[in-house]
Amino acid sequence: MLYNNKSVNHDHHHEDKGCHCDCKNMAHNHAHLSHDLSCHQDSIPSCGGDCHTGDCHTAAKKNQCDDSPDAPDRQSSQTKLIWKIKGMDCAHCAQKIENGLKTLPNIGQTKIIFSTQKLVVLVPQKNEKTIKLIEDKITELGYTPIFESTSEHTHHEHTHGFDKKALIPLAVLGGLIVVSYLLLLLNKTAGEYAFMVTAIIGLIPILKEALILARSGTPFAIESLMSISAIGALFIGAAEEATMVIFLFMIGEMLEGVATSKARQGISSLAKLMPEETVIIIDGKRKTIASRSLKPGDIIEISAGGRLPADVILISEQANIDESALTGESIPVNYLSGDKILAGSLVVDNTIELKVVSEVGQNAVDRILQLIEDAEERKAPIERFIDKFSRYYTPAIALFALLVIVAPPLLFNADWYTWFYRGLTLLLIGCPCALVISTPAVITSALSNAAKQGVLIKGGAALEHIGLVKLIAFDKTGTLTEGKPQITDIINQNAISTEALLAIVAAIESGSHHPLAKAIVDYVKQNQIPFVEANNRKTIAGVGIQGEINQQIFYIVSPNKISTISMQLTDEQVKIISQLESAGKTVIVVVTNQAVVTDQKLLGIIALQDVLRADAITAINQLHQFGLKTLMLTGDNERAAKQIAKQLNIDYRAELLPADKLVEIEKIRNTTAIAMVGDGINDSPAMKAASVGIAMGSGTDVALEAADAALTQNSLLSLPKLIGLTRFASYNIKQNITIALGVKLVFLITSLFGFTGLWLAVLADSGTTAIVTANALRVLKFKK
């Protein structure tokens, strides 16, 4: 599993949620000593009523947003080749590369991972000829390919910022424009020729790229539209405007590159968490090696201020660990020996020893980066619509521009120069760059921000669906509650002390794996009450457990089973037990046998309850402030569920089997967008059926696979953060689309009527792209 529990939850195993199918009372049917976990249940019922066991459900490990059957990662019969692409600084660039590679022979599938600048190509077999062919095509398109690996466990290189070398052509062209302008002041004819030369010099690389792209299957690229407009302007004598159009286009491209590079910093900062070198201990000797060469079982040493190069288990006695870069939690966490700690975490106070447990390329940071990469294939519905729309938009605008050029002169005897100029201006509005990047830039920023705040979102579709949720349903045990019972009441009888009572119970329960037994033993140990394991411990089928201490037999049973081994309870004792059970608590009683059966007596009453998570009430209140409705779905009994729901102020449905939860979710989903939050195997069907499934970070692998998002920090407070982030991202996407289409529409009208010219049109195009990308960066910074 990717995520670990902190030491405070160290004893919380999902096996504890198991229920024996013959169980009638979880309070103490001590058939629990048999470890048959074949019957999974939602929770630990909290009173003496019947235990509602769940069906033995195993959810398929298929994510709701799975890749398509022909996706690259699914083609096991082909070889995967991976490149890092330098210079691929926008979604439009990625599209150029993809279209270019489609023209090559023997290419199975291509996948462009824009956020991490990666290209994945599937080929029938790996050979130098194929690799060279692909690299030559990428180089021809104007990008630099760096071959990485064919391994599944790809090392994530650090992504660097904007390449300042891109400023050189811009500076040269800017210098030539200044010279041309000075010549124009001195001599008009010389100045016009100078502007023509300057325009041609600036146009050559753009025209060259336009021709390459046209041959590669992208005839309507912005470079093609720019080239046509600039050449047309030169032919009608508008050399100055042609030069300014080219110069503004280059500025726009540079600004887009800067903004996009900034957008990727959130993801690259995750990769930078991994140290390049690590101190390894071999036979007591310390040696510095490359972190990438670490393997499971290696013993490493990390000093204060160092970051963990892999997922590890703490060998030292204790350590304070700063996990803020991974989970967003600013307060260091104290780990104890034996605890698992995630890669990328920072050691705070002292030098510690640890054992590596993750394979190369499979630590927490690698998995987060891989999820973000995979998420780009799972596009949001609105993103898929924009991709489809942009395919028709540019050809339509190009056709419209042609009609604007020829129709007025031919039909209405209008001036050819005027309408030719306006048609060229319209061409520059035909590039959908701003529209194409408006959504993926936001989604990349949102996924990166969420990962740093302790939430993993599996793609743009999940991001959009979470933002539309109106109701959130919760599993109870392990989600809203701690998932393990705690002692709430100890009532000693017959002059026995509380310490003596607890020592007896711990002596009999010691070694049991039953959650109630473990809770009592843990409580006794925490309070440092001494005890010695009882002799002759054995289960009384369907009743409880017994043990012998100092030749005296003690029984621990459910109150409704006491009549099978002892006298009836007094009215006062029945009243006490009834009050405890009415409060949703599980009650057990301790009885002794002092030589003869008639001398049996009650020594004490102990009540336990699965308590709320410390952050549950705050998280639910914050969700209510968002206007969301909340609902608890549990297999627990009515009384226990009612008590929990009352504390949280939420609706509830109790005594539900996993199949019943599924029915409830499907019923609600027909009318309302619903999210299901859970952590167990039996939550998986409901999570899959919901509009969105959200898994707790401490949940089972099945639950994490079934979910569309995971709260890696294992805190419910991450849920309001997730809702806030997705809503802000959705709002940001709408803003970007409005800006992109709005500016296009305004300049379409103003250019058609001659109010704006070529240089303003290209400024609008490149400027809008930079604006929507910069707007997307706000999502990267979003916190509340």
C-alpha positions in Angstrom: 0.0 0.0 0.0 1.2 3.5 -0.8 0.2 5.2 2.5 1.0 4.3 6.1 -0.7 5.0 9.4 1.1 7.1 11.9 2.2 5.5 15.1 -1.0 6.6 16.8 -2.9 4.2 14.5 -0.2 1.6 14.5 -2.6 -1.2 15.8 -5.4 -0.5 13.4 -5.6 -3.4 11.0 -8.4 -4.0 8.7 -8.6 -7.5 9.9 -10.2 -5.9 13.0 -13.2 -5.2 10.9 -13.7 -8.8 10.3 -16.8 -10.5 11.6 -17.5 -14.1 12.1 -20.5 -15.2 10.2 -21.9 -17.1 13.2 -21.5 -14.0 15.4 -24.5 -12.9 17.3 -22.9 -10.4 19.6 -19.7 -8.6 19.0 -19.6 -7.7 22.6 -18.1 -11.0 23.3 -18.7 -14.0 21.1 -15.2 -15.3 21.7 -15.3 -17.4 18.6 -13.2 -14.4 17.7 -10.1 -16.4 18.7 -10.5 -18.3 15.4 -9.1 -15.9 12.8 -11.6 -16.6 10.0 -11.7 -13.3 8.1 -13.7 -14.5 5.2 -16.8 -12.4 6.2 -16.1 -8.7 5.9 -18.3 -6.2 7.8 -18.7 -2.5 7.7 -18.1 -1.9 11.4 -18.0 -3.2 14.9 -21.5 -3.1 16.2 -21.7 -1.2 19.4 -24.2 -2.9 21.5 -25.6 -6.2 22.5 -27.9 -6.5 19.5 -27.4 -8.8 16.5 -24.4 -8.4 14.4 -25.3 -7.7 10.8 -22.7 -9.3 8.8 -21.9 -8.3 5.2 -21.6 -10.3 2.1 -18.1 -11.4 1.2 -17.5 -8.8 -1.3 -14.4 -8.4 -3.4 -14.4 -5.4 -5.7 -12.7 -5.6 -9.0 -9.5 -3.6 -9.1 -10.7 -1.5 -12.0 -10.8 2.2 -11.7 -13.8 4.1 -12.9 -11.5 6.2 -15.1 -9.5 3.3 -16.5 -7.4 3.9 -19.6 -9.0 2.8 -22.8 -8.2 -0.8 -23.9 -5.8 0.5 -26.5 -4.0 2.9 -24.2 -0.2 2.6 -24.3 0.2 1.1 -20.8 -2.3 -1.7 -21.8 -0.3 -2.9 -24.8 1.9 -5.5 -23.2 2.8 -7.1 -26.6 4.7 -3.9 -27.6 7.8 -2.2 -26.3 7.5 1.1 -24.5 10.0 3.8 -25.4 10.3 7.0 -23.3 11.8 10.4 -24.1 12.1 13.6 -22.2 11.2 16.4 -24.7 13.0 19.7 -24.2 11.2 22.7 -25.6 7.7 21.2 -25.3 6.3 24.1 -23.4 2.6 24.0 -24.3 -0.2 21.7 -25.1 -0.1 22.9 -28.7 3.5 21.7 -28.9 2.5 18.3 -27.6 -0.1 18.1 -30.3 2.4 18.9 -33.0 4.7 16.1 -31.9 1.9 13.6 -31.7 0.6 14.5 -35.2 4.2 14.3 -36.5 4.8 10.8 -35.2 1.6 9.5 -36.7 3.2 9.8 -40.1 6.0 7.4 -39.2 5.8 3.6 -39.9 5.6 0.9 -37.2 4.3 3.3 -34.5 1.7 1.6 -32.3 0.6 4.3 -29.9 1.9 7.6 -28.7 1.2 9.3 -25.4 2.3 12.9 -24.7 2.6 13.7 -21.0 2.7 17.5 -21.2 3.0 18.1 -17.4 6.3 16.3 -17.2 7.5 16.8 -20.8 7.5 13.1 -21.6 6.8 11.2 -24.7 5.8 7.5 -24.6 5.8 5.5 -27.8 4.8 1.9 -28.3 6.7 0.0 -31.0 6.6 -3.7 -32.1 10.2 -4.0 -31.0 13.0 -1.9 -29.8 15.8 -1.2 -32.3 18.2 1.6 -33.0 16.7 2.4 -36.4 13.2 3.0 -34.9 14.6 5.1 -32.1 16.6 7.2 -34.5 13.6 7.6 -36.8 11.5 9.0 -33.9 14.3 11.2 -32.6 14.9 12.7 -36.1 11.2 13.5 -36.5 11.1 15.2 -33.1 14.3 17.2 -33.9 12.8 18.1 -37.3 9.8 19.6 -35.4 12.2 21.8 -33.4 12.4 19.9 -30.1 15.2 18.1 -28.4 14.5 14.4 -27.4 16.4 12.8 -24.5 16.0 9.0 -24.5 15.1 7.9 -20.9 14.2 4.3 -20.5 12.1 1.3 -21.6 11.6 0.3 -17.9 8.3 0.6 -16.1 10.1 2.2 -13.2 11.2 5.4 -14.9 13.3 7.9 -12.9 11.7 11.3 -12.8 14.2 13.9 -13.7 14.0 17.4 -12.3 12.2 19.8 -14.6 14.1 23.0 -15.1 12.6 26.5 -15.7 12.3 28.6 -18.8 15.3 28.3 -21.2 16.8 31.8 -21.4 18.4 31.0 -24.8 14.9 31.5 -26.2 15.4 35.3 -25.6 18.3 35.5 -28.2 16.2 35.4 -31.4 13.7 37.8 -29.7 16.6 40.2 -28.8 18.1 40.0 -32.3 14.7 40.7 -34.0 14.1 43.6 -31.5 17.5 45.1 -32.4 16.7 44.9 -36.1 13.3 46.6 -35.6 15.0 49.5 -33.8 17.6 49.8 -36.6 14.8 49.7 -39.2 12.8 52.4 -37.4 15.9 54.7 -37.2 16.5 54.2 -40.9 12.8 55.0 -41.5 13.3 58.3 -39.7 16.3 59.2 -41.8 15.2 57.8 -45.2 11.6 56.4 -45.8 12.6 54.1 -48.7 15.6 52.7 -46.9 13.5 52.2 -43.8 10.8 50.3 -45.7 13.4 48.0 -47.2 15.0 47.5 -43.8 11.6 46.5 -42.4 11.0 44.1 -45.2 14.4 42.5 -44.6 13.7 42.3 -40.9 10.3 40.7 -41.5 11.9 38.1 -43.8 14.6 37.3 -41.2 12.0 36.9 -38.5 9.7 34.9 -40.7 12.2 32.3 -42.0 12.2 30.1 -38.8 8.4 30.4 -38.5 7.8 29.5 -42.1 10.3 26.6 -41.9 8.4 25.2 -38.9 5.0 25.8 -40.6 6.2 23.7 -43.6 7.4 20.9 -41.4 4.2 20.9 -39.5 2.1 20.9 -42.7 4.1 17.8 -43.9 3.5 16.2 -40.5 -0.2 16.5 -40.6 -0.8 19.9 -38.9 -1.6 22.3 -41.7 -3.6 24.7 -39.5 -0.9 25.4 -36.9 -0.4 29.0 -35.6 2.9 29.0 -37.5 1.1 28.4 -40.8 -1.5 31.1 -40.1 1.3 33.5 -39.0 3.3 32.8 -42.1 0.3 33.4 -44.5 -0.6 36.7 -42.7 3.0 38.0 -42.7 3.7 37.1 -46.3 0.3 38.6 -47.3 1.2 41.8 -45.4 4.5 42.1 -47.2 2.8 41.7 -50.6 0.4 44.6 -49.9 3.2 46.8 -48.7 2.6 46.5 -44.9 6.2 45.6 -44.0 6.1 47.4 -40.7 3.0 45.6 -39.6 4.3 42.3 -40.8 7.5 42.8 -38.7 5.5 43.8 -35.6 3.2 40.8 -36.0 6.2 38.5 -36.1 7.8 40.3 -33.1 4.6 40.2 -31.0 4.1 36.5 -31.9 7.6 35.7 -30.6 6.9 37.6 -27.4 3.6 35.7 -27.0 5.4 32.4 -27.5 8.0 33.4 -24.9 5.4 34.5 -22.3 3.5 31.2 -22.9 6.7 29.3 -22.3 7.4 31.2 -19.0 3.8 30.7 -17.8 3.7 27.0 -18.6 7.1 26.4 -17.1 5.8 28.0 -13.9 2.7 25.8 -14.0 4.9 22.7 -14.1 7.0 23.8 -11.0 4.5 22.2 -8.6 5.1 18.8 -10.2 8.8 19.3 -10.6 9.1 20.3 -6.9 7.9 16.8 -6.1 10.7 15.2 -8.1 13.2 17.5 -6.4 12.3 16.0 -3.1 14.4 12.9 -3.9 18.1 13.2 -2.9 20.6 12.2 -5.5 22.9 10.4 -3.0 22.3 8.4 0.2 24.5 7.0 2.9 24.1 3.2 3.1 25.4 1.0 5.9 27.1 -2.3 4.9 28.7 -4.5 7.6 28.8 -1.5 9.9 30.6 0.7 7.3 29.1 3.8 5.8 29.2 4.4 2.1 27.6 7.1 -0.1 25.8 5.7 -3.2 23.4 6.9 -5.8 19.8 6.9 -4.4 18.6 5.2 -7.5 20.6 2.1 -6.7 18.9 1.4 -3.4 16.9 -1.8 -3.1 14.6 -3.3 -0.5 16.4 -4.4 2.6 19.2 -1.9 2.4 20.0 -0.1 5.7 20.5 3.7 5.3 21.4 6.6 7.5 19.8 10.0 7.1 21.0 13.0 9.1 18.9 15.9 10.4 17.8 18.0 7.4 18.0 15.2 5.0 15.2 13.8 2.9 14.3 10.1 2.6 15.2 8.6 -0.8 12.7 5.7 -0.6 9.8 4.4 1.5 11.4 3.1 4.6 10.8 1.4 8.0 12.3 3.2 11.0 15.0 1.2 12.8 16.0 3.9 15.3 14.0 4.3 18.5 12.1 7.4 17.4 12.2 10.2 14.9 10.4 13.5 14.2 9.5 13.7 10.5 8.3 16.7 8.5 5.9 15.4 5.8 4.6 18.8 4.7 5.9 18.5 1.1 3.8 15.3 0.7 0.8 15.8 2.9 0.5 19.5 3.5 0.7 18.9 7.3 3.1 21.5 8.7 3.5 19.9 12.2 6.3 17.2 12.3 5.0 13.7 13.1 6.7 11.5 15.7 7.4 8.0 14.4 8.5 5.0 16.5 10.7 2.1 15.7 8.9 -0.2 13.2 6.8 2.5 11.6 6.7 3.0 7.9 7.7 6.5 6.5 7.2 7.8 3.0 9.9 8.9 0.6 10.5 12.6 0.3 9.9 13.2 4.0 12.3 15.4 5.9 14.2 14.3 9.0 13.8 17.0 11.6 16.0 16.5 14.7 18.7 13.8 14.7 20.5 11.2 12.6 18.5 8.0 12.2 18.8 4.5 10.6 16.1 3.1 8.4 15.5 0.0 6.2 14.4 0.5 2.6 11.1 -1.2 1.7 10.3 0.2 -1.8 11.6 -0.9 -5.2 13.3 1.5 -7.5 10.7 3.8 -9.1 8.0 2.6 -6.8 8.3 4.9 -3.7 5.6 7.4 -2.7 6.9 10.3 -4.7 7.2 8.1 -7.9 3.7 6.9 -7.5 2.3 10.4 -7.0 4.1 11.5 -10.2 2.9 8.5 -12.0 -0.7 9.1 -11.0 -0.4 12.7 -12.3 1.1 11.5 -15.6 -1.6 8.8 -15.9 -4.3 11.4 -15.1 -3.6 13.3 -18.3 -5.2 10.5 -20.2 -8.4 10.8 -18.2 -9.6 14.0 -19.6 -12.5 16.0 -18.2 -15.6 16.0 -20.3 -15.2 19.7 -20.9 -11.6 19.2 -22.0 -12.6 16.5 -24.5 -15.3 18.8 -25.9 -12.7 21.6 -26.3 -10.3 19.3 -28.1 -13.0 18.3 -30.5 -14.2 21.9 -31.0 -10.7 23.1 -31.7 -10.3 20.6 -34.6 -13.1 22.4 -36.5 -12.6 25.9 -35.2 -9.3 26.7 -37.1 -10.3 25.4 -40.5 -13.7 27.2 -40.1 -12.0 30.5 -39.4 -9.5 30.0 -42.3 -12.4 29.4 -44.6 -14.3 32.4 -43.2 -11.1 34.6 -43.7 -10.9 33.4 -47.4 -14.6 34.4 -47.9 -13.9 37.8 -46.3 -11.0 38.4 -48.8 -12.9 37.4 -52.0 -16.6 37.9 -51.3 -16.9 41.7 -50.8 -14.7 42.6 -53.8 -16.4 40.1 -56.1 -20.0 40.6 -55.0 -20.0 44.3 -54.0 -17.0 45.7 -55.9 -15.3 46.6 -52.6 -11.6 47.5 -52.3 -9.4 44.4 -52.6 -6.6 45.9 -50.4 -9.0 46.6 -47.5 -10.6 43.2 -47.5 -7.4 41.3 -48.2 -5.9 43.0 -45.1 -9.0 42.2 -43.0 -8.9 38.6 -44.1 -5.2 38.3 -43.1 -6.1 39.7 -39.7 -8.9 37.2 -39.2 -6.4 34.4 -40.0 -4.5 35.3 -36.8 -7.7 34.8 -34.8 -8.0 31.3 -36.1 -5.5 29.7 -33.8 -7.2 28.0 -30.8 -4.0 28.0 -28.6 -5.6 29.8 -25.7 -8.7 27.7 -25.8 -6.8 24.4 -26.1 -4.6 25.2 -23.1 -7.3 26.8 -21.0 -8.4 23.5 -19.4 -5.3 21.2 -19.2 -3.3 24.1 -17.6 -5.8 24.3 -14.8 -6.1 20.6 -14.4 -2.3 20.2 -14.2 -2.1 22.9 -11.6 -5.0 21.4 -9.6 -3.5 17.9 -9.6 -0.2 19.3 -8.4 -1.7 21.5 -5.7 -3.9 18.6 -4.5 -0.9 16.2 -4.3 1.0 18.7 -2.1 -2.0 19.1 0.2 -2.4 15.4 0.8 -4.9 14.5 -1.9 -4.4 12.4 -5.1 -7.0 13.0 -7.9 -7.0 10.4 -10.7 -7.5 12.7 -13.7 -9.4 15.6 -15.1 -12.7 13.7 -15.2 -12.5 13.0 -11.5 -11.6 16.6 -10.8 -14.6 17.9 -12.7 -17.0 15.4 -11.1 -15.8 16.2 -7.5 -16.5 19.9 -8.1 -20.1 19.0 -9.1 -20.9 16.9 -6.0 -24.0 17.9 -4.0 -24.0 15.1 -1.4 -21.3 13.1 0.3 -21.9 9.7 1.8 -19.5 8.2 4.4 -18.7 4.8 5.6 -18.6 4.9 9.5 -15.9 2.6 10.8 -12.4 3.8 9.9 -13.8 6.8 8.0 -15.8 8.9 10.4 -14.6 6.9 13.4 -11.1 5.7 14.5 -12.1 2.2 13.5 -11.1 0.7 16.8 -13.1 0.7 20.1 -11.9 2.5 23.2 -12.9 2.1 26.8 -15.4 4.7 27.9 -16.8 3.4 31.2 -15.5 1.1 33.9 -18.0 0.3 36.7 -16.5 -2.0 39.4 -18.7 -4.0 41.7 -18.4 -6.1 44.9 -15.5 -4.0 46.4 -13.0 -4.8 43.7 -10.7 -1.9 42.6 -10.7 -0.6 39.0 -7.1 -1.5 38.6 -7.7 -5.1 39.8 -10.7 -5.4 37.5 -8.7 -4.3 34.5 -5.8 -6.5 35.4 -8.1 -9.6 35.4 -9.7 -8.7 32.1 -6.3 -8.0 30.5 -4.9 -11.3 31.8 -7.7 -13.2 30.1 -7.8 -11.2 26.9 -4.0 -11.0 26.4 -3.0 -12.3 23.0 -6.5 -12.1 21.5 -6.9 -10.4 18.1 -10.4 -9.4 18.7 -10.7 -5.5 18.5 -12.5 -5.3 21.9 -9.9 -7.4 23.5 -7.0 -5.5 22.0 -8.6 -2.2 23.1 -8.8 -3.3 26.7 -5.2 -4.7 26.8 -3.9 -1.6 25.1 -5.7 0.6 27.7 -4.2 -1.5 30.6 -0.7 -1.2 29.2 -1.0 2.5 28.6 -2.1 3.0 32.2 0.8 0.8 33.4 -1.4 -1.7 35.3 0.6 -4.9 35.8 -1.0 -8.2 34.9 0.1 -11.8 34.2 -1.5 -13.9 31.4 -4.3 -16.2 32.7 -4.0 -20.0 32.6 -6.4 -22.4 30.8 -7.9 -19.7 28.7 -10.7 -21.0 26.4 -13.6 -19.8 24.4 -17.2 -20.6 25.4 -18.9 -20.9 22.0 -21.5 -18.2 21.4 -21.0 -16.9 25.0 -17.6 -15.4 25.8 -14.2 -16.4 27.2 -12.9 -17.7 30.4 -9.5 -18.0 32.2 -7.9 -19.1 35.4 -6.0 -16.7 37.7 -4.6 -18.1 41.1 -6.9 -21.1 40.8 -9.9 -18.9 40.4 -12.0 -18.9 37.2 -13.2 -15.7 35.6 -15.6 -15.2 32.7 -15.9 -12.2 30.3 -19.3 -12.3 28.5 -22.0 -10.2 26.9 -24.7 -9.1 29.3 -27.4 -11.0 27.5 -25.4 -14.2 27.8 -24.7 -14.0 31.5 -27.6 -16.3 32.4 -25.8 -19.2 30.8 -23.0 -19.2 33.3 -24.2 -17.1 36.3 -27.1 -15.7 38.2 -29.4 -13.0 36.8 -28.3 -9.4 36.9 -29.9 -7.1 39.5 -32.4 -4.4 38.5 -29.8 -1.7 39.1 -27.2 -3.5 37.0 -29.7 -4.0 34.2 -30.4 -0.3 34.3 -26.7 0.7 34.1 -26.1 -1.6 31.2 -29.3 -0.4 29.4 -28.1 3.2 29.7 -24.7 2.4 28.3 -26.1 0.5 25.4 -28.6 3.3 24.7 -25.6 5.6 24.3 -24.4 3.3 21.5 -21.7 1.6 23.5 -20.7 -2.1 23.6 -20.9 -3.6 27.1 -19.1 -6.6 28.6 -19.4 -8.0 32.1 -16.8 -9.7 34.3 -18.0 -12.7 36.4 -16.0 -14.9 38.9 -16.5 -18.4 40.1 -15.4 -18.7 43.8 -15.5 -22.5 44.4 -19.2 -23.3 43.9 -21.5 -22.4 41.1 -24.0 -20.7 43.4 -21.3 -18.3 44.6 -20.7 -16.7 41.2 -20.9 -12.9 41.2 -20.5 -9.9 39.0 -17.1 -8.1 39.4 -17.6 -5.2 37.0 -19.1 -3.7 33.8 -16.9 -2.3 31.1 -18.2 -0.2 28.1 -16.4 0.4 24.9 -17.2 2.5 21.9 -15.7 3.3 18.5 -15.0 7.0 18.9 -15.2 9.7 16.3 -12.0 10.8 14.5 -10.7 14.0 16.1 -11.2 15.9 12.9 -14.7 14.5 12.0 -16.9 17.2 13.4 -14.8 20.0 12.0 -14.6 18.4 8.6 -18.4 17.8 8.4 -19.1 21.4 9.5 -16.8 22.7 6.8 -18.6 20.6 4.2 -22.0 21.9 5.4 -20.6 25.5 4.9 -20.0 24.5 1.3 -23.7 23.8 1.1 -23.2 20.0 0.8 -25.5 17.4 2.3 -23.9 14.6 4.2 -25.0 11.0 4.8 -23.6 8.1 6.9 -24.1 4.5 5.5 -23.2 1.8 8.0 -23.7 -1.8 8.8 -23.8 -1.0 12.5 -26.9 -1.2 14.6 -29.5 1.6 14.7 -28.6 2.8 18.2 -24.9 3.1 17.6 -25.4 4.8 14.2 -27.9 7.2 15.7 -25.4 8.3 18.4 -22.6 8.9 15.8 -25.0 10.8 13.4 -26.3 13.0 16.2 -22.7 14.0 17.2 -22.0 14.9 13.6 -25.4 16.4 12.7 -25.7 14.2 9.6 -28.4 11.9 8.1 -27.8 8.1 8.4 -28.8 4.7 7.2 -28.0 1.8 9.6 -27.8 -2.0 9.5 -26.8 -2.0 5.8 -25.1 -4.9 4.0 -22.6 -3.9 1.3 -25.3 -4.7 -1.3 -27.7 -2.4 0.6 -25.1 0.5 0.5 -24.8 -0.1 -3.3 -28.6 0.2 -3.7 -28.7 3.4 -1.6 -25.9 5.0 -3.6 -27.5 4.1 -7.0 -30.9 5.4 -5.8 -29.4 8.8 -4.8 -27.1 9.0 -7.9 -30.2 9.0 -10.2 -31.1 12.5 -8.9 -28.0 13.9 -7.2 -24.3 14.0 -7.9 -22.9 11.9 -4.9 -19.5 11.1 -3.6 -18.8 8.0 -1.5 -16.0 8.1 1.1 -14.7 4.8 2.5 -11.7 2.8 3.5 -12.6 -0.9 3.4 -13.1 -3.7 0.8 -16.8 -3.6 1.5 -17.0 0.1 0.6 -15.6 -0.5 -2.9 -18.9 -1.4 -4.7 -20.6 1.7 -3.3 -17.5 3.9 -4.2 -17.6 2.5 -7.8 -21.4 3.2 -8.1 -21.1 6.8 -6.8 -20.5 9.7 -9.1 -17.1 10.0 -7.4 -15.3 7.5 -5.0 -12.9 8.9 -2.4 -10.7 6.6 -0.4 -9.1 7.3 3.0 -5.3 6.9 2.8 -5.2 4.2 5.3 -7.8 2.1 3.4 -7.4 -1.2 1.7 -5.7 -1.5 -1.7 -9.1 -2.4 -3.2 -10.7 0.8 -1.9 -7.8 2.9 -3.2 -8.0 1.2 -6.6 -11.8 1.8 -6.8 -11.5 5.4 -5.8 -11.3 8.5 -8.1 -9.4 10.3 -5.3 -7.5 9.4 -2.2 -6.9 11.4 1.0 -3.3 10.4 1.5 -2.9 12.3 4.7 -5.7 10.0 6.1 -7.4 13.1 7.5 -11.1 14.1 6.9 -9.9 17.7 6.9 -8.4 17.0 3.5 -12.0 16.5 2.2 -13.1 20.2 2.5 -9.8 21.2 0.9 -10.5 18.9 -2.0 -14.0 20.2 -2.5 -12.7 23.8 -2.3 -9.9 23.1 -4.7 -12.1 21.3 -7.3 -14.7 24.1 -7.2 -12.1 26.8 -7.6 -10.5 24.8 -10.5 -13.9 24.4 -12.2 -14.5 28.2 -11.8 -11.1 28.9 -13.2 -11.7 26.7 -16.3 -14.9 28.6 -17.0 -13.0 31.8 -16.6 -10.4 30.7 -19.1 -12.9 29.5 -21.6 -14.8 32.8 -21.4 -11.6 34.8 -21.8 -10.3 32.7 -24.7 -13.6 32.7 -26.6 -14.5 36.2 -25.6 -11.3 37.8 -26.8 -11.6 35.8 -30.1 -15.1 37.0 -30.6 -14.3 40.7 -29.9 -11.4 40.7 -32.3 -13.3 38.7 -34.9 -15.9 41.5 -35.0 -13.5 44.4 -34.7 -11.2 42.9 -37.4 -14.1 42.3 -39.7 -15.1 46.0 -39.5 -11.5 47.2 -39.7 -11.2 48.6 -36.1 -8.2 46.3 -35.3 -5.2 45.4 -37.5 -2.7 42.6 -37.8 -0.5 43.5 -34.8 -3.4 43.8 -32.4 -4.8 40.5 -33.6 -1.6 38.6 -32.9 -1.2 40.4 -29.6 -4.7 39.3 -28.7 -3.9 35.7 -29.7 -0.5 35.3 -27.9 -1.6 37.6 -25.0 -4.7 35.6 -24.4 -2.7 32.3 -24.3 -0.4 33.9 -21.7 -3.3 35.2 -19.7 -5.2 31.9 -19.4 -2.0 30.1 -18.5 -1.2 32.7 -15.8 -4.8 32.5 -14.6 -4.3 28.7 -14.2 -1.4 29.4 -12.0 -3.8 30.7 -9.4 -5.0 27.2 -8.9 -1.4 26.1 -8.1 -1.4 28.7 -5.2 -4.9 28.0 -4.0 -5.3 27.0 -0.3 -8.7 28.1 0.9 
